Structure formats: C-alpha cells, structure tokens
Amino acid sequence: MPAMKDSYIVKIAVEMTDQVPQLIEFNQKQPLAAIIQELCNGWTLTDPDQYALQFNDSNNNNYITEKNRNEIKNGSVLRLNFSPSKTAQDILLKLNNGSPEEKATAMGKLSVLSADMTFALEFINKQGLTLIIKQIEKGNCKGTVLAHTLLSFVELMEPGIVSWDILNGDFITRVANLVNTQQEAQVTQAALSILENVILNSTEGYFQVEREIPISSLIPHLQAIPVVQQNAIALINALLSRADLAKRRVLAQTLTSKQVRLVIQNNILQTGASSGAEMAHQLYVLQMLMLGLLEQRMMTKMDPQDQDGHDKIKELRRIAFDSEGAGSLRSIQGHTRDYKKLGFKNDINPALDFIETPPGLLALDCMIYFARNHAENYTKLVLENSCRADEHECPFGRASVELVKILCELLKIGETPSEQSVTYQPLFFTHDHPFEESYCICIVLLNKTWKEMRATAEDFGKVASVVREQISRALDTSPTSLDQLKTKLQSLTYSEITQLWQLERNTREEWESHAKPVVELRELITPEIMGLIKQQRLGYLVEGTRFTKYSTRGQRIKDKFWFMRLSVNHKVIHYGDCDEKSTPTAEELTSKLAVSDIKALLIGRECPHMRGRKASHTQLAFSLALEGVDLQSLDCVAPDELTLAYWTDGINALLGQRMTSKETEKDLDTLLSMEIKLRLLDAEGVAIPQDPPVIPADPPHYHFCYDLK
C-alpha cells in the first residue's frame, strides 16, 4: 500500500552550473513552479520565474513542461537552466548586438534548442524566426555559423507553427544559390531540406525552386556524404511529385541518363549508403515516381484513328515475317495470317487487342521495343511458335498484353508511393528503359514456361499464374541488375514453382475436410488456438515496435522515430523517442500509460491524427483513446499491415475484446489445420466418414448383466 501511495513521487538529482547538485523527491502532483521555487531556495537564487527544468540526457535536452513531466523516472538527472523565454531573449540579444564570436556561440546554441517545441514557440513569439530569415536573406553568414542558422530555421519550421508561405523570393533565391554552389556538407544538407519543404508546403514556392534549381545542379550532391545524398534525392522526389507530366518527363530523361545512373549506382547502391531506412524510402519513392510515368500509356486504350499505333502493329508484322524484303507483295489475307501467327486475339484488326486498360498502349510500346531492340530474340520467338501445331502455339500478342498487365500490378504502377515503404528494385537504376527491358526478359520466360508446361490455348490462365509467381519470387530477391533478374528467372522453372506450390498445398488438404468429426474437432480446439494467438500477439507487443514520427499535419518526419512496447506483466505500455536502429528497453523509454487507462482502440480515419487526411498511410493508422490521464490519445502509424494487425489484435486482447484482423483469421486457419493434422496422424489410412455411425436401435429388454467371475 505505501508503494501505491507514493507512486507519484520519484527520486531524482538536479544539476546546475557552478552549483552542488541537489537530490530531491519530485512530486508529480506538485506544480512545476513550486518545485523550481524550492530548488532556487536551495541554491539561494532569486527570481525563480527566470528558471526552468530540462532533461539532461544525451539525446534529450527538452524543457520540462506539464505535458512531458510524466517522462521523469526514478534516478533521472535533470538540469536547472534559464527558462525558454529568458534563453530566447538572451539569444536574440546576442544575435542583434553581440560580437562575431558571441553571435556564433548564440547561433550554435539556437540550432540545438530549436528542436524543442517549448523553446521554439517562445523564440518565434519574440520575432526570432523573422530575424533568422533576414540573416539568411542577407547572406552575411558563412561556414559553421551559416550551417547553424539554416539548421535552426529547419527546426523552427518543422512543428508547423508557422506557414511556409511566409517566405519571399529573396529567401528562396539565397537558399537555392547555396544548393547550386559548393558549400560545407552541413550547409548543403540544411539548404536541400529547406527547398524540399518549400516545394511540398508552399503554395507558390515550387515554381521558383523549379526555375532556380536545374536538376543537373543536384547530381554532384549524390556523390557527397549519405545525409546530403538522401536530402538531394528527397528534393528530386519533391520536384518530380509537383511537376506536370511534361516537366516530369524532361526530369526523368536526365535522371535515366547513363551519367546519372552511374552516379547513383557507384555512390549509393554499391557503397552501402542505401542501407539506411530513410535513404531506402527515398529511392523507393524515386522509383515509384519514375515508373509512374508509364501510367498514361497504361491507361490509354488504342484509338481507331491512332496512326502511330497502327504503324507499330504493321512494323511488328514486318520485322517478323518480311525479312526477305517481299513485304509489299503480300496480300491482305497474308497479313491476316501473319497477325494470327503473332498471337493477336483479333487477327483481322489487332488494334482491338489494346483497348483493355490496363495495360492499354503500354503493351504495344513494350512489344515494339522488343522487336526493335532485340530483333533476333523477337523473330526467333514468333517464328518458333508459328511452326508449332496451333493448339500448342504460345500467342505472342495475347501473352504480351497479359505479361505487361502482370508487371504493372507487381510494380504498382499508377499507385501513390507509400509513406513508409523501403522496398525498391535496384535493377531499375541500371538501364534507361528498365521496364521495357524487364518485359523483354519476361516474355522469353513466358515462352519457355509455356513449353515446359506443354500448354495449349486453354491453359493460358494457368501459364499466366505461373509466370506471375516466377516474376514475383524473382523480384522478392531484389536483383541488382537485369542479368541477375534473368538468371533468377531461369532458375525458377515450372518444375520448381510446382514443387513450391505443392509444399504450400500440402498444408491445406484432407485435414481441411468438411467431415463432421473434423468440424467438431475444429470447434473443440478453436478456443485453445485463439489463446495461443493471443499469447503471440501480447508477446509481440512486449518485444515492441519502432514507429515513424508524423507531424501535426500528418506528414512523415524524416529520421525521427519512437518506440512502444508492453510491459512483461501486460499492465503498462512504455513509449519514447529512439533512433532508427535502437531497440530501447522498457526502463529506457521515458513515457508510460496504464492499460487500464485505454478507453478504446481507433483505426484508420477514425484516428484523431488522420481526420480529414487523404494520405496513403491513413489505412495503417491506429490510436489508443485514453481516459483519466492528461493525454487524450496515443497516435500511431504502423510501418506495414502486419504490424498494424498485430498491434490492434494485441490491444483488443488487452481490452478483452475479440481479435478481428485478417492475420488472426489466417493464423487461426493455419494453426487449426496443423493441430488437426497432428491429431489425425493415428487415423492415417482410415477413411473418415462424412457422418457419424448410425445409432443402433434399443435392445428388446434390459435384463442382462456381465458376470465378473
């Protein structure tokens, strides 16, 4: 009982420059002002309103407020310093009237403190941000001072207190000049970040940045240190995302040039710089935006009046069949026969094969690319099939349309880039036409698989499903080049795929039977299996998860993460800031909340931080609605659907509610099937009847007994 009574009191140390540290009992129910008053009395300091407490950790120097005081734990070491208001006033005084050395020191201090929302608000309210903007515009700062100035600006703007629309043209021009000229790495890093935010958050800023930053000026930054490379790619992505289709194509032409591709390969992909989560995400976004340029053709159907399209179809026929130069002498009937040999569904009018979207005209583009750039393989493939019996002919035209559709689906062409995905394909940075080259490799694979399956026209759907599986499994290995993709696909033969499928199919056979005894057994052991799933989910919560931080505007904050985990006794949730690689223990996490304080679990657009948002990550959001504490909700965005399922299941289990995710259904089916199969091992070879045996009729009388003698 005494422990519960004193649970709001923590024993801590408080330090101050040139003073002997004080050991105190910190009462969480006592106002901060009163605690600071007592500390000032202990050190005989006057005017306690001029002081405030700060955390004193290596990665946390934030001021302590009523909102974050619950992060103070037993054994914490705090620091008494001047208050945010006085510190902001002192920094402004030095920046306005101090010597060059004092200004440099003040700016360095500002760059550290600006990350603290409490200080940032005070500094902005005292017109400090306006002063910083003017100093950047004047261009008087150099070197480290300039780096600290730019970094301070970035940190002050990040919380979204002030709109990016306040920036004028002179400011943007000055920052653009820093990007276009050689500067120290810290200066370039901050300048790139500023321009990225201007593009994404300023109404008119994009147009000025687009004018003043030629894409060629960003290429040298891809050869710098990793953080500069990362910010350079982020700026390129911002330019691509805001550009109209015509400008995007011009940018893409530069980015797919051999010179730029070699820079990315040699300085990012092959050096390990892409191993960081943020860099991998930026490369993923770049790939999605580049592949997104194919969407227009993918969603455009063939127009009967499209002369270019008709010319391409004729060229496909000519390259395949007119090698002897007699094309002009062939009759219309001969052309029709050729189109049939090319595998078009509509051999009289092949244009009709390209009215389905997706893949639309993108399929025709890939076919003509194959014919023009790999003429030997194209001719060999077409003529080889034209020599087969009709029922075993692999229809090149129909197969190409289906294959391009499969590639578009697997590569998610036309979809908005995910906020958190880090999965990109390195091979797409190795060629100026990576999609078309991938098609050329895969159409040869499709023909090979068709032969291995000894397929006929009726088997077209089966062949397509096998080829989809081959490509999907090959891409899952993230091949670094087109040659690696080709090698992997060659190893995934039809025989290999069928073996893999058989292994997976073996888990879903007779023990999934609907025989009544099996159904009853399933019902009997379901509660036990659900208990196992619940145990696994809670174990996952105890291990904890690293989440990406989001701003109040619902935007992802680069390189900012936090960690959340459940206590071993399942009564408390611990959470706090972390870096992208650490896995802090419960004791290292600064904040906690009792499971009993959770009122409800909210998912998706119901979450407070997702209301009114249209971002792609809303489907991964969940919130813990709280009661009885100052915090109204704990808002999260899961890194992927599996993590979302595990956390929502775990929270529902803690709240005594049913686990409703698709992963629970999937796990239940898998575990039930395994358990039933194990229990039926003794019945192997015994036919399980669909219905129980018939109950025999009652005996004519009950006058019988068993003699034990």
Secondary structure as UniProt FT lines:
FT   HELIX           2..5
FT   TURN            6..8
FT   STRAND          9..15
FT   TURN            17..18
FT   STRAND          22..27
FT   TURN            28..29
FT   HELIX           32..42
FT   TURN            43..44
FT   HELIX           48..50
FT   STRAND          51..55
FT   TURN            58..59
FT   TURN            66..68
FT   HELIX           69..71
FT   TURN            74..75
FT   STRAND          77..82
FT   HELIX           84..97
FT   HELIX           100..113
FT   TURN            114..115
FT   HELIX           117..125
FT   TURN            126..127
FT   HELIX           128..138
FT   HELIX           143..157
FT   TURN            158..159
FT   HELIX           164..166
FT   HELIX           169..180
FT   HELIX           185..201
FT   TURN            203..204
FT   HELIX           205..212
FT   HELIX           215..217
FT   HELIX           219..223
FT   HELIX           226..242
FT   HELIX           245..255
FT   HELIX           258..264
FT   HELIX           265..269
FT   TURN            270..272
FT   HELIX           273..275
FT   HELIX           277..291
FT   HELIX           292..294
FT   HELIX           295..298
FT   TURN            304..305
FT   HELIX           307..321
FT   TURN            323..324
FT   HELIX           327..329
FT   HELIX           332..341
FT   TURN            342..343
FT   HELIX           350..354
FT   TURN            357..360
FT   HELIX           361..373
FT   HELIX           375..386
FT   HELIX           390..392
FT   HELIX           396..410
FT   TURN            411..414
FT   HELIX           426..429
FT   HELIX           434..453
FT   HELIX           457..459
FT   HELIX           460..476
FT   HELIX           482..491
FT   HELIX           494..505
FT   TURN            506..507
FT   HELIX           510..512
FT   HELIX           516..543
FT   STRAND          545..550
FT   TURN            552..553
FT   STRAND          556..566
FT   TURN            568..569
FT   STRAND          572..578
FT   HELIX           586..588
FT   STRAND          591..594
FT   HELIX           595..597
FT   STRAND          598..603
FT   HELIX           604..606
FT   HELIX           608..610
FT   TURN            611..612
FT   HELIX           616..620
FT   STRAND          621..626
FT   STRAND          633..637
FT   HELIX           641..654
FT   TURN            655..656
FT   HELIX           662..679
FT   HELIX           681..683
FT   TURN            684..685
//
